[in-house]
Amino acid sequence: MKPKTHKGQLTVWKDEEGFGFIKPDHGDQNVFLHITGLKNPNRRPQVGDIIRYQLTIGKKGKLRASHAVIEGTASQHSSKQLAKTSVKRNRSKKRTQSSSLVWEVLFLSLFPISGSVHLASITSNLIPLLLYLIMSGLTFVLYAHDKSRARTGESRIPEKTLHLCELAGGWLGAFIAQRTLRHKSSKNSYQVVFWAIVAFHIMFWSAWLFKHLFN
């Protein structure tokens, strides 16, 4: 069975005597380290070094490090820890943003999709529902293509074209593209027209559902 490897920080080092003590990452008892316990050291140990080692029991029953390797300085170790923490935070942030986007999409599409589904159920007219699905996909692609053109300096897709696609049912795809691609989301004049289109669709289907469900 392969011996277990431990890790800790060198908190005491007496260079003239060639020994010191390691504070392990897990555990309270300091571990004795002698210079002879280091495996192929490329330099002398220093206080603050991160040491990876195996445990042995000394003559007096005290813990002793063997096959020890200097992994890096405490600042390098902290940098790695900060990098890992940053990655975890970014992943958590992305999960939160994804969850928030789902709820926003459900909220905005509640009346338009419910109205389209109800219309299809009573008249077999699938056109509004299909328009929402097809135009949302098409509008998302147009947003992505326009952003790509903006990066490369090519001619852009006219804003009127994007708004017409949104009006024709692609506003939901446009909303998702704005949130995920960060495109057209900060231009105030564009946002005014976009949200007017969204409001029109929501109000139209809200009125239609109220009329057919409560009258």
For each residue, the residues with C-beta under 8 A, 3 or more apart:
1:
2:
3: 54 55 67
4: 54 55
5: 52 53 54
6: 24 25 26 31 52 53 54 55 65
7: 24 25 50 51 52 53 71
8: 22 23 24 25 31 50 51 53
9: 22 23 25 48 49 50 51 74 77
10: 13 20 21 22 23 33 45 46 47 48 49 50 51
11: 20 21 22 23 30 47
12: 20 21 30 47
13: 10 19 20 45 46 47 49
14: 17 18 19 20
15: 18 44 45
16:
17: 14
18: 14 15 34 35 36
19: 13 14 32 33 34 35
20: 10 11 12 13 14 33 45 47
21: 10 11 12 30 31 32 33
22: 8 9 10 11 30 31 32 33 51 53 65
23: 8 9 10 11 30
24: 6 7 8 27 29 30 31
25: 6 7 8 9
26: 6
27: 24
28:
29: 24 63
30: 11 12 21 22 23 24 63
31: 6 8 21 22 24 53 55 63 64 65
32: 19 21 22 58 62 63 64 65
33: 10 19 20 21 22 37 38 45 51 53 64 65 68
34: 18 19 37 64 65
35: 18 19 38 41 45
36: 18
37: 33 34 53 64 65 66 67 68
38: 33 35 41 45 68 69 70
39: 67 68 69
40: 69
41: 35 38 44 45 70
42: 70
43: 70
44: 15 41
45: 10 13 15 20 33 35 38 41 49 51 70
46: 10 13 49 73
47: 10 11 12 13 20
48: 9 10 73 74 75
49: 9 10 13 45 46 70 71 72 73 74
50: 7 8 9 10 70 71 72 73 74 76 77
51: 7 8 9 10 22 33 45 65 68 69 70 71
52: 5 6 7 68 69 71
53: 5 6 7 8 22 31 33 37 65 66 67 68 69
54: 3 4 5 6 65 66 67 68
55: 3 4 6 31 63 64 65 66
56: 63 64 65 66
57: 61 62 63 64
58: 32 61 62 63 64
59:
60:
61: 57 58
62: 32 57 58
63: 29 30 31 32 55 56 57 58
64: 31 32 33 34 37 55 56 57 58
65: 6 22 31 32 33 34 37 51 53 54 55 56 68
66: 37 53 54 55 56
67: 3 37 39 53 54
68: 33 37 38 39 51 52 53 54 65
69: 38 39 40 51 52 53
70: 38 41 42 43 45 49 50 51
71: 7 49 50 51 52 77
72: 49 50 76 77
73: 46 48 49 50 76 77
74: 9 48 49 50 77 78
75: 48 78 79
76: 50 72 73 79 80
77: 9 50 71 72 73 74 80 81
78: 74 75 81 82
79: 75 76 82 83
80: 76 77 83 84
81: 77 78 84 85
82: 78 79 85 86
83: 79 80 86 87
84: 80 81 87 88
85: 81 82 88 89
86: 82 83 89 90
87: 83 84 90 91
88: 84 85 91 92
89: 85 86 92 93
90: 86 87 93 94
91: 87 88 94 95
92: 88 89 95 96
93: 89 90 96 97
94: 90 91 97 98
95: 91 92 98 99
96: 92 93 99 100
97: 93 94 100 101 179
98: 94 95 101 102
99: 95 96 102 103
100: 96 97 103 104
101: 97 98 104 105 176 179 180
102: 98 99 105 106
103: 99 100 106 107
104: 100 101 107 108 175 179
105: 101 102 108 109 172 175 176
106: 102 103 109 110
107: 103 104 110
108: 104 105 112 172 175 198 202
109: 105 106 112 113 132 172
110: 106 107 113 114
111: 114 115 202 205 206 209
112: 108 109 115 116 132 172 201 202 205
113: 109 110 116 117 129 132
114: 110 111 117 118 205 209
115: 111 112 118 119 128 204 205 206 208 209
116: 112 113 119 120 128 129 132 205
117: 113 114 120 121 129
118: 114 115 121 122 209 212 213
119: 115 116 122 123 125 128 129 208
120: 116 117 123 124 125 126 128 129
121: 117 118
122: 118 119 212
123: 119 120
124: 120
125: 119 120 128
126: 120 129 130
127: 130 131
128: 115 116 119 120 125 131 132 169
129: 113 116 117 119 120 126 132 133
130: 126 127 133 134
131: 127 128 134 135 168 169
132: 109 112 113 116 128 129 135 136 169 172
133: 129 130 136 137
134: 130 131 137 138 169
135: 131 132 138 139 165 168 169 170 173
136: 132 133 139 140 169 170 171 172 173 174 176
137: 133 134 140 141 170 173
138: 134 135 141 142 165 170 173
139: 135 136 142 143 162 165 166 170 171 173 174 177
140: 136 137 143 144 170 173 174 176 177
141: 137 138 144 145
142: 138 139 145 146 157 161 162 165
143: 139 140 146 147 162 173 174 177 178 181 183 184
144: 140 141 147 148 177 181 183
145: 141 142 148 149 157
146: 142 143 149 150 156 157 162 183 184
147: 143 144 150 151 181 183
148: 144 145 151 152
149: 145 146 152 153 154 155 156 157
150: 146 147 153 156 183
151: 147 148
152: 148 149
153: 149 150
154: 149
155: 149
156: 146 149 150
157: 142 145 146 149 161 162
158: 161 162
159: 162 163 190
160: 163 164
161: 142 157 158 164 165
162: 139 142 143 146 157 158 159 165 166 174 184
163: 159 160 166 167 193 194 197
164: 160 161 167 168
165: 135 138 139 142 161 162 168 170 174
166: 139 162 163 170 171 174 194 197 198
167: 163 164 171 197 200
168: 131 135 164 165
169: 128 131 132 134 135 136 172 201
170: 135 136 137 138 139 140 165 166 173 174
171: 136 139 166 167 174 175 194 197 198 201
172: 105 108 109 112 132 136 169 175 176
173: 135 136 137 138 139 140 143 170 176 177
174: 136 139 140 143 162 165 166 170 171 177 178 184 194
175: 104 105 108 171 172 178 179 198
176: 101 105 136 140 172 173 179 180
177: 139 140 143 144 173 174 180 181 183 184
178: 143 174 175 181 182 183 184 185 194
179: 97 101 104 175 176 182 185
180: 101 176 177
181: 143 144 147 177 178
182: 178 179 185
183: 143 144 146 147 150 177 178
184: 143 146 162 174 177 178 187 190 191 194
185: 178 179 182 191
186:
187: 184 190 191
188: 191 192
189: 192 193
190: 159 184 187 193 194
191: 184 185 187 188 194 195
192: 188 189 195 196
193: 163 189 190 196 197
194: 163 166 171 174 178 184 190 191 197 198
195: 191 192 198 199
196: 192 193 199 200
197: 163 166 167 171 193 194 200 201
198: 108 166 171 175 194 195 201 202
199: 195 196 202 203
200: 167 196 197 203 204
201: 112 169 171 197 198 204 205
202: 108 111 112 198 199 205 206
203: 199 200 206 207
204: 115 200 201 207 208
205: 111 112 114 115 116 201 202 208 209
206: 111 115 202 203 209 210
207: 203 204 210 211
208: 115 119 204 205 211 212
209: 111 114 115 118 205 206 212 213
210: 206 207 213 214 215
211: 207 208 214 215
212: 118 122 208 209 215
213: 118 209 210
214: 210 211
215: 210 211 212
